[in-house]
Amino acid sequence: MNLPEDFITKYRGLLGDQADDFFASFDTESLSGYRVNPAHHHLPERLTATPAVPYEALGHYGTVSGRSLMHQSGAVYSQEPSAMFVGATAAPTPGERVLDLCAAPGGKTTHLASYLHGTGLLVTNEINRKRVKVLAENVERFGVQSAVILNESPERLSPVFPDYFDKVLVDAPCSGEGMFRKDPDAMSYWSLDYVQECADRQQQIMTEALKMVKPGGQLIYSTCTFAPEEDEQMMAWVLENFPEFHLVPIEKTGGVIDAKPEWADGNPELTKAARLFPHLMNGEGHFVAKLERDEVAATAPRGAAKLGTPLTSDQKKLWQAFAQDVLGQSLTGNLVTVKDQLFLTPTDLPNLKRCHVFRPGLHLGTFKKNRFEPAYALALASDTAQVKQTLAITDEQWRAWVHGETFTLTEAPSKGWYLLTSQDQPVGFGKVVGQTVKNFFPKGLRFTVYDTDLN
Ligand SMILES: C[S@@+](CC[C@H](N)C(=O)[O-])C[C@H]1O[C@@H](n2cnc3c(N)ncnc32)[C@H](O)[C@@H]1O
């Protein structure tokens, strides 16, 4: 690989006799991985028997096609193995309030959700208007239940959530040196000046992010770059300017090593952070640090959330009938509508009036005249073992389903909505009329499945 001259000179100076191994790793194949979704049952052995990622029980090495049933149903999420170290380090416990500040396309968010198991609160934010859409698609596909998706800048979020979160993740926009092997185009905008620009932006993001960590809470900072300016030097800057924060040691396995104080101000505390180098472990490269805030007096957030509109009595009846007859269960949380869309929003949120809320919670469906149409997001967030009305479909029928086609059953079950499952995975709600299953797979997501995708 033709690495930039300045990059070679810089890392030869920093890495000394390890530099050649580091540079040689760019000419070896990049490694793919995926995480399994702990909310899904009966995953095929071909997905669970592949080599495991040493620091993440849900992580495996290997490739899953984006057009496969397992990907499309949210049973797995493809993620580069060293990126899994970030979620594994954050490891929120059920019930915690978690913020993912720089979240699109959603790799870390879906990972954090796997730790929360549908409990607590996951606020997932993306500043970029286009990228927040991709984030929402991935959150929906992974069946995340307790997430609010925001499209805001860190500056506008910090006054809304002062001293609020148990865990804040800043997976910072960075110079992306750890992406060079996988995506050589990442080199085209790299320069020594670009590294410095990224570091300046990271300081601005961190200044706001740190304000949202509750006393005793933690902030996990990560980048996919090797640049000390964005890694050890960023943490040295935090320790110097925000004395309420200290670094917490990160457990390192699978070739992950201590961060390098000599690449910053020499503070030995910096060894507590972690470095993932492609010549030392099976992954592309990351930097991860865990900061903890001292116990100090906290500010209470202002006001309670007023998201959406309460349901009318007719809407309540329609939803209850669906919940009882099809889901066979009621869901806990606040039910609200935004226009004709029904959402289940987390309780216990501050007032989000000043924020751009992209999704106030789990999308349950749409009210249409005198009927309720369940959402794709609800289907993918449903536990197939709990839902009352399920209908197993074949691989061929699934291909027709994701292509947007109506298909025919060999027998006619009773009329109504069914959670369709294929290979035990939820794939959407279909409406059965006679022997026909009407297609409600979202129009914008439809695609053609080829034989090679059937893994
Ligand atoms: C490294 S990516 C996040 C990857 C994501 N966490 C994942 O695992 O899929 C960084 C994100 O930060 C966003 N970003 C860029 N500038 C930002 C800013 N000033 N404040 C907050 N986020 C920003 C980018 O749009 C990008 O989506």
The ligand as an ORCA input file, in Angstrom:
! r2SCAN-3c Opt
* xyz 0 1
  C     -16.292      7.664     13.925
  S     -17.823      8.196     13.376
  C     -18.930      7.334     14.430
  C     -19.069      5.864     14.158
  C     -20.148      5.226     15.005
  N     -19.922      5.484     16.405
  C     -20.264      3.738     14.787
  O     -19.750      2.961     15.562
  O     -20.945      3.328     13.826
  C     -17.948      9.828     13.982
  C     -19.275     10.529     13.782
  O     -19.171     11.837     14.358
  C     -19.933     12.733     13.577
  N     -19.452     14.123     13.787
  C     -18.758     14.905     12.933
  N     -18.545     16.108     13.462
  C     -19.094     16.122     14.672
  C     -19.230     17.092     15.701
  N     -18.687     18.301     15.584
  N     -19.891     16.746     16.804
  C     -20.428     15.517     16.935
  N     -20.332     14.558     16.003
  C     -19.677     14.847     14.888
  C     -19.750     12.244     12.157
  O     -20.830     12.662     11.343
  C     -19.667     10.730     12.339
  O     -20.916     10.126     12.091
*
